[in-house]
C-alpha cells in the first residue's frame, strides 16, 4: 500500500491525516532517541517554517537518513516559460536550506520533460512547445538559478565553512540519445498500471471532458526515471516537489525501489497561494516572475510590500532565511505599529537581495522612495531608464535647453495641456506638478536643480496619473 501519512488512494481520492503533525512527530520521535545526530542536517525541522508539508513514504527512517550525513537532494524545474516565478522560488529556497544544512542539492531543469508537459494540477493539456523555445527557456532558467545561488552565498552565508556546491543539470543530457524501446522495456516494465492510473492528477484529468493524452500520462514515467538516474549517478535519495507533484513523487519512489531495492523519499513543498487561496503561477495567470524582463525589481519589491498583515509571519518563514527568533522580533515590532509595514519591508528586502542582489534591491528602494516621496531629491537618485520604468506609460520627450526657456514653453513642447483657456484653468487650479512640486506660474524661467534635475530630467504630472518625462539634451 502506497500513501502519505497513513494515507491511501481509494477510488482515486487521497485519504490522509494531518500532514505537518506527522512530519513533526516523526522528527521529534527520532531526535528523542538519538540526540547525537546533527539536528542541523535534519531538514525536516523546516516543517516549523511551513516549507515542508509532507513526506513519502510514511516512515520514521528519513530523519535518521538525513542526520547520518550529507545527502543528495533534488528538485525539478520544467522550462515551460522563460522565467521561474515566486512559486518556484519557494522550491529554490528549500534547496538553499538543504545546502545550508550540509546536503548536496541538484536543481534539475527539465529540458526534455518540458516537451511533454506535466499534467499535474492542470485541467487542460498544455500547449506543445517547440524544441528551440524549450532550449531558450532552459538557458534563461539556468541563468536565473545561478544568479540566485550566487546571491545566496554572497549575501546570506555568513559562516567560514564552505557551502556544498549546488549542481544545475538538464535532463535532456540523458534523454537525447535514449532509445524509446529501451526506455519502455526498462522503465515501463517496472511500473504497474493500477498505481499509475490511481494518481490523483490522472484521475482528475480522466474524469474531465477533455480527457488525457498518452503523452501526458507518460510524464510520470519520465520524472520517475529522472529520480532513478540521479540515484544511480549521484546517490540521490530525496526529491522535493509541490503538493501537485505528489503522484509523480510516488511513482519515482516505486521505480527506484523496484530497480534497486533501496528506499528513497519525497518531500512535499506547499503551493504558494494568494490571500484568497488561489494558486500563484503561469496557469493561473497571476504569476510574479523572478526575471527582470518579465517582473521588474520594483514590481517584485512592491508585490511583497503590499501583502496583507495576516500573511506576514507565514511569508517571512517561507521566503526568507531569517532565523525564527529574528522573525518573531520582526513581528513584535510590526504589531506595535502595523501602519509602518516593517514586516513587509523586511520581507521585500530579503527577497530582492536573494533574487536580484544589492544592485536590484538598491534600484527598487530608490524607485520606491521616488514613488512615495514628494522631494525632488528622490527623483534625482534615478537615471533615465529607472525613472521611465517607474512611470510606465509616461510620454518621453527630448528637448534642447535654450537660454530663457520657460515652464510655459516646456509644457507647450511636451503637449501635456489642452490649448487655450482649458489648459490655463488646469494650471491655475494647481493641476500641474514639476518634479513633484506644484506650479501655477508658467512664465517662470526653468531653473536647474529645481525644474531640471541633476540627472538631466524633468518629471511633469498633470492631474493624478498623467506623467510626462523630459530628457534635456
Buried (B, 14 or more C-beta within 10 A) or exposed (E): EBBBBEBEBEEBEBEBEEBBEBBBBBBEEBBEEEEEBEBEBBBBBBBEBBBBBBBBBBEEEBBBBBBEEBBBBBBBBBBBBBBBBBBBBBBBBBBBBBBBBBBBBBBBBBBBBBBBBBBBBBEEBBEEBEEEBBBBBBBBBBEBBEBBBEBBBEBBBEEEEEBBEBBBBBBBEBBEEEEEEEBEEBBEEBBEEEBBEBBBBBBBBEEEEEEBBEBBBBBBBBBBBBBBBBBEEBEBBBBBBBBBBBBBBBBBBBBBBEBEEEBBBBBBBBBBBEEEEEBBBBBBEEBBBBBBEBBBBBBBBBBBBEBEBEBBBEBBBBBBBBEEEEBEEBBEEBEEEEEEBBBBBBBBBBBBBBBBBEEBBBBBBBBBBBEEEEEBBBBBBBEEEBBBBBBEEBBBBEBEBEEEBBBBBBBBBBEBBEEEEEBEEBBEEEBBBBBBBEBEEBEBEBEEEBBBBEBBBBBBBBEEEBBBBBBBE
